Structures are given as structure tokens and as C-alpha cells.
Amino acid sequence: MAPADVQRVAFEIVARNNQCEPSVLAADRQGRALLITFQVTSVGKQHIFQIPDLNVRATLPAGTQVSVPVLVERSGIYWYGCNSLPWLGPLAAKGKLAIK
């Protein structure tokens, strides 16, 4: 459950060829919790959208769009990726989410 004064942000991501587009996202939480909704669309094949440091993992069947809500309560840089493999290592994490 999100706090009452949460700030809400939405990002659209396309998972294609084991990559997420766009590869850089940024948001300012203005000292409050931030509820980010990722609208992730998988193109061509099944992908797994992951943000390991935020315990986010969603399987996206090919040709579908999945809404992934994430509550972020601290600033930082979080790596994310879209991969067809069930793991996300440092070389596969191509996206960067910057929370101020």
C-alpha cells in the first residue's frame, strides 16, 4: 500500500532484442515516496523486466504490455534490464533509473 502523500510517475518502456528503450529514466521524488508505474511492452519474444535493487521482476510474454508498479522511498541510481534470460547480471543491465 502506497503512502497517502506519494508522488506518482509513469514511464513507458519497450523491451526489444534483450534491451529496454529508453535506456535512461529520471524522476525527482521531492523528498516523498515515489510510486512509479512502468508500462512495459515486449516486442518479438518473451522478456523479463528486472530492477534487482528494488526487487522488481516481471515476465512479459511476446506482444504484451504489463503494468509494473514500484514504490521507491530513497534516492539513488538503479540499474534495470529487459532480457530473455531469467537472470540479470551486470553486463545485461543496460538501463539506468536515476531517482533524485
PyMOL CGO cylinders between C-alpha atoms (Angstrom):
from pymol import cmd
from pymol.cgo import CYLINDER

trace = [
    CYLINDER, 0.00, 0.00, 0.00, 1.38, 3.39, -1.02, 0.3, 1, 1, 1, 1, 1, 1,
    CYLINDER, 1.38, 3.39, -1.02, 1.52, 6.30, 1.46, 0.3, 1, 1, 1, 1, 1, 1,
    CYLINDER, 1.52, 6.30, 1.46, -1.22, 8.95, 1.08, 0.3, 1, 1, 1, 1, 1, 1,
    CYLINDER, -1.22, 8.95, 1.08, 1.19, 11.70, 0.01, 0.3, 1, 1, 1, 1, 1, 1,
    CYLINDER, 1.19, 11.70, 0.01, 3.03, 9.59, -2.56, 0.3, 1, 1, 1, 1, 1, 1,
    CYLINDER, 3.03, 9.59, -2.56, 4.09, 11.23, -5.79, 0.3, 1, 1, 1, 1, 1, 1,
    CYLINDER, 4.09, 11.23, -5.79, 3.08, 9.27, -8.91, 0.3, 1, 1, 1, 1, 1, 1,
    CYLINDER, 3.08, 9.27, -8.91, 5.12, 8.93, -12.12, 0.3, 1, 1, 1, 1, 1, 1,
    CYLINDER, 5.12, 8.93, -12.12, 4.64, 6.70, -15.17, 0.3, 1, 1, 1, 1, 1, 1,
    CYLINDER, 4.64, 6.70, -15.17, 7.24, 5.53, -17.68, 0.3, 1, 1, 1, 1, 1, 1,
    CYLINDER, 7.24, 5.53, -17.68, 6.72, 3.61, -20.93, 0.3, 1, 1, 1, 1, 1, 1,
    CYLINDER, 6.72, 3.61, -20.93, 9.39, 1.06, -21.77, 0.3, 1, 1, 1, 1, 1, 1,
    CYLINDER, 9.39, 1.06, -21.77, 9.75, -1.16, -24.84, 0.3, 1, 1, 1, 1, 1, 1,
    CYLINDER, 9.75, -1.16, -24.84, 11.57, -4.47, -24.41, 0.3, 1, 1, 1, 1, 1, 1,
    CYLINDER, 11.57, -4.47, -24.41, 13.11, -5.44, -27.73, 0.3, 1, 1, 1, 1, 1, 1,
    CYLINDER, 13.11, -5.44, -27.73, 16.10, -7.67, -28.58, 0.3, 1, 1, 1, 1, 1, 1,
    CYLINDER, 16.10, -7.67, -28.58, 17.09, -8.08, -24.90, 0.3, 1, 1, 1, 1, 1, 1,
    CYLINDER, 17.09, -8.08, -24.90, 17.21, -4.32, -24.37, 0.3, 1, 1, 1, 1, 1, 1,
    CYLINDER, 17.21, -4.32, -24.37, 14.98, -1.72, -22.73, 0.3, 1, 1, 1, 1, 1, 1,
    CYLINDER, 14.98, -1.72, -22.73, 14.14, 1.50, -24.54, 0.3, 1, 1, 1, 1, 1, 1,
    CYLINDER, 14.14, 1.50, -24.54, 14.70, 4.17, -23.31, 0.3, 1, 1, 1, 1, 1, 1,
    CYLINDER, 14.70, 4.17, -23.31, 17.93, 3.31, -21.54, 0.3, 1, 1, 1, 1, 1, 1,
    CYLINDER, 17.93, 3.31, -21.54, 17.87, 6.27, -19.13, 0.3, 1, 1, 1, 1, 1, 1,
    CYLINDER, 17.87, 6.27, -19.13, 14.97, 7.37, -16.92, 0.3, 1, 1, 1, 1, 1, 1,
    CYLINDER, 14.97, 7.37, -16.92, 14.93, 10.06, -14.22, 0.3, 1, 1, 1, 1, 1, 1,
    CYLINDER, 14.93, 10.06, -14.22, 12.49, 11.28, -11.59, 0.3, 1, 1, 1, 1, 1, 1,
    CYLINDER, 12.49, 11.28, -11.59, 12.57, 13.69, -8.66, 0.3, 1, 1, 1, 1, 1, 1,
    CYLINDER, 12.57, 13.69, -8.66, 10.80, 12.35, -5.59, 0.3, 1, 1, 1, 1, 1, 1,
    CYLINDER, 10.80, 12.35, -5.59, 10.87, 15.78, -3.91, 0.3, 1, 1, 1, 1, 1, 1,
    CYLINDER, 10.87, 15.78, -3.91, 11.54, 14.23, -0.51, 0.3, 1, 1, 1, 1, 1, 1,
    CYLINDER, 11.54, 14.23, -0.51, 8.48, 11.97, -0.68, 0.3, 1, 1, 1, 1, 1, 1,
    CYLINDER, 8.48, 11.97, -0.68, 7.89, 8.38, -1.63, 0.3, 1, 1, 1, 1, 1, 1,
    CYLINDER, 7.89, 8.38, -1.63, 7.57, 7.86, -5.38, 0.3, 1, 1, 1, 1, 1, 1,
    CYLINDER, 7.57, 7.86, -5.38, 5.16, 5.38, -6.95, 0.3, 1, 1, 1, 1, 1, 1,
    CYLINDER, 5.16, 5.38, -6.95, 6.49, 4.59, -10.42, 0.3, 1, 1, 1, 1, 1, 1,
    CYLINDER, 6.49, 4.59, -10.42, 4.31, 2.67, -12.84, 0.3, 1, 1, 1, 1, 1, 1,
    CYLINDER, 4.31, 2.67, -12.84, 6.32, 1.09, -15.64, 0.3, 1, 1, 1, 1, 1, 1,
    CYLINDER, 6.32, 1.09, -15.64, 4.22, 0.27, -18.72, 0.3, 1, 1, 1, 1, 1, 1,
    CYLINDER, 4.22, 0.27, -18.72, 6.47, -2.35, -20.33, 0.3, 1, 1, 1, 1, 1, 1,
    CYLINDER, 6.47, -2.35, -20.33, 5.75, -3.73, -23.81, 0.3, 1, 1, 1, 1, 1, 1,
    CYLINDER, 5.75, -3.73, -23.81, 7.54, -6.86, -25.03, 0.3, 1, 1, 1, 1, 1, 1,
    CYLINDER, 7.54, -6.86, -25.03, 8.28, -6.95, -28.78, 0.3, 1, 1, 1, 1, 1, 1,
    CYLINDER, 8.28, -6.95, -28.78, 9.32, -10.04, -30.73, 0.3, 1, 1, 1, 1, 1, 1,
    CYLINDER, 9.32, -10.04, -30.73, 9.78, -12.53, -27.88, 0.3, 1, 1, 1, 1, 1, 1,
    CYLINDER, 9.78, -12.53, -27.88, 9.27, -13.01, -24.17, 0.3, 1, 1, 1, 1, 1, 1,
    CYLINDER, 9.27, -13.01, -24.17, 11.33, -10.69, -21.98, 0.3, 1, 1, 1, 1, 1, 1,
    CYLINDER, 11.33, -10.69, -21.98, 11.90, -10.41, -18.25, 0.3, 1, 1, 1, 1, 1, 1,
    CYLINDER, 11.90, -10.41, -18.25, 11.91, -6.83, -16.91, 0.3, 1, 1, 1, 1, 1, 1,
    CYLINDER, 11.91, -6.83, -16.91, 14.07, -6.53, -13.80, 0.3, 1, 1, 1, 1, 1, 1,
    CYLINDER, 14.07, -6.53, -13.80, 15.31, -3.91, -11.35, 0.3, 1, 1, 1, 1, 1, 1,
    CYLINDER, 15.31, -3.91, -11.35, 17.32, -6.07, -8.93, 0.3, 1, 1, 1, 1, 1, 1,
    CYLINDER, 17.32, -6.07, -8.93, 17.95, -3.39, -6.27, 0.3, 1, 1, 1, 1, 1, 1,
    CYLINDER, 17.95, -3.39, -6.27, 14.20, -2.75, -5.98, 0.3, 1, 1, 1, 1, 1, 1,
    CYLINDER, 14.20, -2.75, -5.98, 13.23, -6.45, -6.05, 0.3, 1, 1, 1, 1, 1, 1,
    CYLINDER, 13.23, -6.45, -6.05, 11.31, -5.98, -9.31, 0.3, 1, 1, 1, 1, 1, 1,
    CYLINDER, 11.31, -5.98, -9.31, 10.87, -8.85, -11.74, 0.3, 1, 1, 1, 1, 1, 1,
    CYLINDER, 10.87, -8.85, -11.74, 8.08, -9.24, -14.30, 0.3, 1, 1, 1, 1, 1, 1,
    CYLINDER, 8.08, -9.24, -14.30, 7.75, -11.77, -17.12, 0.3, 1, 1, 1, 1, 1, 1,
    CYLINDER, 7.75, -11.77, -17.12, 6.38, -10.25, -20.32, 0.3, 1, 1, 1, 1, 1, 1,
    CYLINDER, 6.38, -10.25, -20.32, 5.05, -12.64, -22.96, 0.3, 1, 1, 1, 1, 1, 1,
    CYLINDER, 5.05, -12.64, -22.96, 5.81, -11.56, -26.55, 0.3, 1, 1, 1, 1, 1, 1,
    CYLINDER, 5.81, -11.56, -26.55, 3.41, -8.93, -27.87, 0.3, 1, 1, 1, 1, 1, 1,
    CYLINDER, 3.41, -8.93, -27.87, 2.00, -7.94, -24.47, 0.3, 1, 1, 1, 1, 1, 1,
    CYLINDER, 2.00, -7.94, -24.47, 2.09, -4.88, -22.25, 0.3, 1, 1, 1, 1, 1, 1,
    CYLINDER, 2.09, -4.88, -22.25, 2.40, -5.25, -18.48, 0.3, 1, 1, 1, 1, 1, 1,
    CYLINDER, 2.40, -5.25, -18.48, 1.95, -2.58, -15.83, 0.3, 1, 1, 1, 1, 1, 1,
    CYLINDER, 1.95, -2.58, -15.83, 4.61, -2.84, -13.10, 0.3, 1, 1, 1, 1, 1, 1,
    CYLINDER, 4.61, -2.84, -13.10, 4.10, -0.56, -10.06, 0.3, 1, 1, 1, 1, 1, 1,
    CYLINDER, 4.10, -0.56, -10.06, 7.17, 0.15, -7.90, 0.3, 1, 1, 1, 1, 1, 1,
    CYLINDER, 7.17, 0.15, -7.90, 7.33, 2.14, -4.67, 0.3, 1, 1, 1, 1, 1, 1,
    CYLINDER, 7.33, 2.14, -4.67, 10.67, 3.98, -4.30, 0.3, 1, 1, 1, 1, 1, 1,
    CYLINDER, 10.67, 3.98, -4.30, 11.41, 5.61, -0.95, 0.3, 1, 1, 1, 1, 1, 1,
    CYLINDER, 11.41, 5.61, -0.95, 15.07, 6.53, -1.36, 0.3, 1, 1, 1, 1, 1, 1,
    CYLINDER, 15.07, 6.53, -1.36, 17.14, 8.39, -3.92, 0.3, 1, 1, 1, 1, 1, 1,
    CYLINDER, 17.14, 8.39, -3.92, 19.75, 6.56, -5.94, 0.3, 1, 1, 1, 1, 1, 1,
    CYLINDER, 19.75, 6.56, -5.94, 20.77, 5.03, -9.25, 0.3, 1, 1, 1, 1, 1, 1,
    CYLINDER, 20.77, 5.03, -9.25, 19.03, 1.75, -10.07, 0.3, 1, 1, 1, 1, 1, 1,
    CYLINDER, 19.03, 1.75, -10.07, 20.06, -0.48, -12.98, 0.3, 1, 1, 1, 1, 1, 1,
    CYLINDER, 20.06, -0.48, -12.98, 17.33, -2.22, -14.97, 0.3, 1, 1, 1, 1, 1, 1,
    CYLINDER, 17.33, -2.22, -14.97, 17.17, -4.55, -17.90, 0.3, 1, 1, 1, 1, 1, 1,
    CYLINDER, 17.17, -4.55, -17.90, 14.95, -6.44, -20.31, 0.3, 1, 1, 1, 1, 1, 1,
    CYLINDER, 14.95, -6.44, -20.31, 16.32, -9.87, -21.04, 0.3, 1, 1, 1, 1, 1, 1,
    CYLINDER, 16.32, -9.87, -21.04, 15.02, -13.20, -22.29, 0.3, 1, 1, 1, 1, 1, 1,
    CYLINDER, 15.02, -13.20, -22.29, 17.07, -14.99, -19.61, 0.3, 1, 1, 1, 1, 1, 1,
    CYLINDER, 17.07, -14.99, -19.61, 15.78, -15.48, -16.05, 0.3, 1, 1, 1, 1, 1, 1,
    CYLINDER, 15.78, -15.48, -16.05, 18.69, -13.52, -14.52, 0.3, 1, 1, 1, 1, 1, 1,
    CYLINDER, 18.69, -13.52, -14.52, 20.08, -10.04, -14.88, 0.3, 1, 1, 1, 1, 1, 1,
    CYLINDER, 20.08, -10.04, -14.88, 23.82, -9.69, -14.49, 0.3, 1, 1, 1, 1, 1, 1,
    CYLINDER, 23.82, -9.69, -14.49, 25.87, -6.50, -14.57, 0.3, 1, 1, 1, 1, 1, 1,
    CYLINDER, 25.87, -6.50, -14.57, 26.60, -6.91, -18.28, 0.3, 1, 1, 1, 1, 1, 1,
    CYLINDER, 26.60, -6.91, -18.28, 22.92, -7.36, -19.14, 0.3, 1, 1, 1, 1, 1, 1,
    CYLINDER, 22.92, -7.36, -19.14, 21.70, -4.38, -17.09, 0.3, 1, 1, 1, 1, 1, 1,
    CYLINDER, 21.70, -4.38, -17.09, 21.60, -1.72, -19.79, 0.3, 1, 1, 1, 1, 1, 1,
    CYLINDER, 21.60, -1.72, -19.79, 19.12, 0.76, -18.33, 0.3, 1, 1, 1, 1, 1, 1,
    CYLINDER, 19.12, 0.76, -18.33, 19.62, 3.35, -15.62, 0.3, 1, 1, 1, 1, 1, 1,
    CYLINDER, 19.62, 3.35, -15.62, 16.88, 4.81, -13.40, 0.3, 1, 1, 1, 1, 1, 1,
    CYLINDER, 16.88, 4.81, -13.40, 18.00, 7.95, -11.53, 0.3, 1, 1, 1, 1, 1, 1,
    CYLINDER, 18.00, 7.95, -11.53, 15.89, 9.00, -8.55, 0.3, 1, 1, 1, 1, 1, 1,
    CYLINDER, 15.89, 9.00, -8.55, 16.72, 12.38, -7.03, 0.3, 1, 1, 1, 1, 1, 1,
]
cmd.load_cgo(trace, "trace")
